[in-house]
Amino acid sequence: MNKILIIGSGGREHALAWKLKQSPRVGKIFVAPGNAGTAELGENVNIKPTDILALADWAQKNKIDFTVVGPDDSLALGIVDEFQKRDLKIWGPSKQAAQIEASKAFAKKLMKDNNIPTAEYQTFSDYHQALKYLENKGAPIVIKASGLALGKGVSVCQTLDEAKKFLQDVMVNKIFGDAGNEVVIEEFLQGPEFSIHAFSDGKTFQLLPPSQDHKPVFNEGKGPNTGGMGTIAPLPWVDQKLMDEVSSTIVKPALDGLKNLDSPFVGLLYPGLMLTKDGPKVIEFNSRFGDPETQSYMRLLDSDLFDILEACVNGNLADIKIEWAKKYACCIVLASGGYPGNYEKGLPITGIDEAEKMDDVVVFHAGTKTSDDGKLLTNGGRILGVTAVADDLQSALNKAYEAVKLIKFEGMHYRTDIGLKSLLNTKNTKLRNQLV
């Protein structure tokens, strides 16, 4: 029986722990630092995901057989390299390969060098040059902090004044710290966004079903971007032809490009895409599972997750057949009042047990903790991910929203339109480009 360490504390990590727990080959699960949900599946370890040396020391001392990395910042700091140096098995890309997410400038160059379709762009490390370029290009325009900014370092600016303000906030006021030392300014693309995930062993890859995250905090795609307010999978409007196109023009060239840089990518490559009138284009690359996409994926995965992750690390992914339930899944994120801005912590949560008594409903914890007297409390911005599965998307969403109504904490808010545009427009392919 394998002893597993999962790095991270969110809904993604709870979902991975939940699925790994189902494997007959998995014994004890540890999660660092984990949350109240992961504590029910294994043991939480109070080490930050960014404390690479402490994590490696702990894994060595406790004879961990296999480590699974959730967050991007751990990968960007080189956790995989450190564990491998100590002959510890770990799933995830090297520091060099993880640059595909950690540096938007690196990712853009990789795309350019490998003819991967993406928005036209320029990279700047000088504020005045960036400002001059902005004034020349006008709006709408997209500005991205090149470094990691918890999914919030991107702004789609509709006016030039808005663009100038965001550029100043990022490069001068440093609202994202060093992540804003360099920015990527790119053309505004139009069309529906969707998420593609691919398991990779550095030589071959296998695609997961297409999914869709809903980033803006409010209904109808309004308000500031968040880490993600909900997902649906698979996407009824993404057909096999489109998946084949994504595979051949985006995923394969990216993985081949990294291999040619002597940085073979092992783990999970996740391109965020937009379906434009000219076909799918890359908005950004991520080097790990999406959150909250993972919560939906784990509800659909029929195969043993440990077998898949181990095959990635061992380089024999081609020998694994990955099975997915022929169903639909969704995840509705319940967030703290004020998120993605300032929010209160330590508020009591009720109703999860009642929600999970419903058929096909599982609630994944994200920002939760348990008080000394055993009460469940809020402990972050995104608190819970309510997931449901069904034979059709509408039924899955109905179940999830019914379960949401049973859960309560002060200030709780969530989007009520997750998956709605996909449902409305699935039958009319002409409307694809109007989907959220």
N, C-alpha and C positions, 0 to 999 in steps of 0.2 A: 504493500500500500504506500502510495507516494504522499510525502508531506509537502503541502503546497503553501507558498507565500504569495499573496496578492498585494501589489503596491497600489495605494489610493484610498479614497474615503467617500466616493460618490455613488450615485445610482448605478453607474457602469460597473463599478467593482462589486456592488451587492449582487447585480445580475450575473456577473461572471462567477462569483462564489456560489450562487444558487444553482447554476448549471453544472459547475465542476463537482458540486456535492453529489450530483446524480450519477457520477462515474463510479463503477465498481473498482476502478484502479486508484481512486483518490481516497486518502485517509484523512488526517487532520488538516484543516485549513486555517491559516493565519492571515490576517489582513492588517496592513500597516498604512495609516492608523485606523482605518475602518470607521464604521458608524454603528448605531444601535441595531440596524438590520443585520449587518455582517456578524455582529456579536452572537446572534442566534444560530449562525451556521458554523461558527468556529471561534477562534480567539483573536481579539484585537491586540495589536502591538503598538505601543505609543512611540512610534518613530515617524518623523515627517518624510513624505515621499522625496523631498529634496536632499535629505541627509544620506547621501549615497554610501559613504564609508560605514556609517552606523548600521545601515540596512545590510550591507555585505558582511560586516562582522557578525551581526545577529544571525543571518542565514547560515553562515559557516559554523558558528557555535551550536546552533540548533539543528544542524544536519538536514537542512531543507533540500528536498530532491528536485524541486522545480519552482521557479518564480515567474509570475505573470505580471507584467507592468501595465498599469492603466493610464496614468497621466503623461501628457507630453513633456512637462518640465523635467521629470525624472529621466526620460529618454534623451532630452537635449543636454542634460548634464553628464551623460555617459554612464548611466547605471549598468547597461548591458556590458560595456567594455570592462568595467570594474569587476562584475560578477564572473565574466569569462576568464579574466586574469587569474581568478581564484578557482577555476574549474567548477564553477557553480552553474548549473543549467538554468537558463533564463530565456523567456520568450519576449522578443521585441527587437527593433533595429539598433544597430550601433550608433554611437554619437554622430559619426560622419553621415550615415544614411538618414538619421532622424532630422538632419538639416533641411530635408524636404519640407518639414513643417516649421522647424525652429527659425529658419531664415527665409522669408518670402522672396528676398533677392536671389538666394541660392535656387529656390524652386523655379523662379521665373527664368533664370539662365538655363536650368536643366530643360525646361519646356522649350525654350528657344532653340537650344542645341539639338533637341530630339524631335523637332517639328510637331510638338504637342499643341493642339488648338487651345488658345487662351486669349484673354483681352490684350490689346496693345498696351504697352507700359513704358515707364521710365523709373529708374531707381535714383534716389537722392540721399546724400548724407549732409548736404548743406541746405539750411533752411531758406536762404535767399534765392538760391537756384530753383528750389522746389516751388517757392512762391511765384517766381517769374514764369515757370512752366505752367502753373495753375492758371495764372492770369491770361496766358496765351491760349490755353485749351478751353477755358470756360467750363460751364456746368450743363447737365449733370456729369459728375465725375466721381471716381472711387479712390479713397485714400486708405492705405493700410500701413500700420506700424509693422516693420519688417520682422521684429522679434515676437516672442510669445506674449500674449496679453489676455489669456483666459477667454479667448473667443470674442473679446470686446474691442480689439484694436483696429476695427474696420468701420469706415463710415461711407455710406452712399450719399453723397452731397448733392442736393437738388439745385442749390444756388451757389454762386461764387462766394458770397459772404459766409455761407455755412462751411464751404470748403476751406476758406482762409482761417476761420476760427478753429476748425478741427486740426488743421496743419500746425497752427500755433500751439494748440493744446498738446499735441503729440511731440513736436520737435523742440519747442521752447519751454512750455510749462511742464513737460515730461510727465503727463498724467499716467503714462504706462511705463515710466522709468526708462531703463536702457533699451527697452523694446522699441522705443521711438527714436533711437540714434540714427536710424536709417528708415526711409519710407519708400513704399512703392505707390506710384500714382498711375492709375490705369483707366482705360475707357470704360464707360458705363455700358454694360450689356443688358439686354432685356430677354425675359423668358422665364419659365418655371425652373426652380432649383431642385436638384435631387442629389442623394448621397449614394455613392458606390463604395463598397468595401471589398477588399481582396486579401485573402490569406496568401502569404508568400513564404517560400523556403529559400529564397535567393536565386532559385533556378526556374521554378514553375509557380503558377498561382491559380487560385480558384476563386471565382466571384461569389459573393453572397447575393441574396435577392436585393433589388433596388429599394431604397427607402427615402423618406423625405422628413427632414427636420423643419421646424417652424421657429425661426430665430427671434423675430421681433416680439416684444413682450405683450403687445395687445392684439386683439382680433383684427382681421383684415390686414395683417402685416404692418401694423402701425406701432410707433414707439421705438425706443432704442433696442439694439440687438442684445440678446442674452446668450447664455451658454446653450440655449435650446429649450423651448416650451412644450414640445411634444413631437411625436413621430408616428408615421404609418409605414407599414411594410407588408407585402411588396407593394409597388406602385402600379395601380391598374392601367395607367397610361404609358408605362414603359414596356415595350414589347421586346421579344428576343432579338429582333433586327437591331434595335437601338443598343441593347446590351452587347451584342457582337461588335458594333461600331466603337463603343466605349472601350471594350477589351483590346481591340486592335490598334486604335488611334491614341489611346490615353494610358491605360494600365500597362500594357506590354512595353511601349516605348519608355515609360518612366522607370520601370524596373530594369529594363535593358540599359538605360542611361546610367543608372546608379551602379549597375554591375560593371559597366565600362569605366567607371571612376574608381574601381576597386573597392566599392562600398555596397556589396550585395545586400538587398533589403530583406530581412527576415522578420516576420511579424504580420502586421495588418496595415496595408496601405489604403487610405480613405480619401479619394478625391471628391471634393465638393464641386458639383457640376451645374451648369446652366444649359438648358436646351434652347439655343438661339435659333433664329431663322436659317443660320448657316450650319446647324448641327450642334452637337454637344461641345461645350468649352469648359476648361478648368477655371474655377474661381480660386480654389486653393487646394493644396495637398495637406493631408494630416497623416501622421505616422503611427496612429493607434486607433482603437475602437472609438467611434463617436458616442457621445453621451447627450441625448437619450436614445440614439439609434440602437445601442447594445441591448437596452431593456426590451425592445420589440424583437430584435434578432434572437435573443436567448429563449423567447417564448415560442419561436418557430423552429429552432434547431432540433432535429430528431437524433442526430449523431452525437457521439461522445465527444464533448468539447476537449477533454484532456488528450484524446487520441489525435485530434487535429493540431492542437498547439505543440504537442510533442513532435509530430511529423514535420512541422515548420522548422523546429530547432534541429531535428535530425537530418533534414534535407530530403525526406522521402514523401513530400506532400502529394506527389503524383500517384502514390499507391493508395491514397485514402479516397473513399467515395463519401461525399458529404450529403446527407439527406436533410431535406427541409419539409416541414408539414405543409400540405396544400391548403393552407388557411391564410387568414389575414390577422395581423397584430397591430395594436396601437399602444402608445404610451402618452398619458396626459400628465404634465408636470404641475405640481402644486407648489407655488412659490410664496416666500415671505412678503408681507406688506412692504412696499418700497423697493423691492428687487426689480431691476438690477442696480438700483442706487443703494442708499443706506437702509438697513433693516434691523429690527430687534431680534435678539436670540433668547432662548430659554423659555419659550412659550409652550404650554401643554398641548399635546396632540391627542385627539380621540377618534375612534371610529374605524381604525385599520382592521381590527379583528372582524367587525361586522362586514366590512367591504370584502375581505378575503373569504368570507363564507359563501359569497356568490360564485356560481359556476364560472370557470375559466378566467377568474380575476386573480392577479398577483400584484402586490404593492411592494415596490422596491424603495428602500430608504436611500436618501442622498445626504441632506443636511440635518441629521438627527443625532441625539445623544440620550443617554439614560441618566436621570438624576440619582443622587445617593440613595433616595428612598424608592427607586425603581420606576419613577414616572418617565414617560417618553416626552422629550422636549425638542423644540426646533433648535438647529445649530448651524444655520447657513442661509443661503439665498434660495436655492432650489431644495425643497424639503423632501418631497416624495414623487415617485413616478408610478402612476396607477396604470397597470397594463391589463389588456384583455385580448383574447383570441376568439375568432369565429370563422365560419365558412365564407362570410362575405364581410367587406370592410364596414358597411353601415352597421351590421350587428355587433361587430367588435367595438366600434365607437359608442354605440348605445349602451353596451354593458359597462364600458369604462366610465362613461359619464354618470351612469346610475350609481356606480361604486364611489365616484368622487363625492357625490352628494352626502354620503355617510361619514365622510372624514371632515374633521373641523380643527382649526387652530386660528387664533386671532390674527386678522389681517390677510388670511389666505386668499390668494388670487390665482387664476388660471385662464388660459384661452378656451373659449367654448366653440372654436371653429377649426380645431385640428382635423385635417383631412377633408374639410368641407368642399374646397374647390376641386380637389381630385374627384370627389364623388359627383359633383355637379357636372363636371366637364369630361368625364371619362368617355362618354358615348359620342362626344363631338370632337374629333381630332383637330378640327380647325381652331378649336378654342385652347389647344394645348399651351400656347404661348401666353395665355392669360392666367394660368395657374399660379398659385403662390409658390 
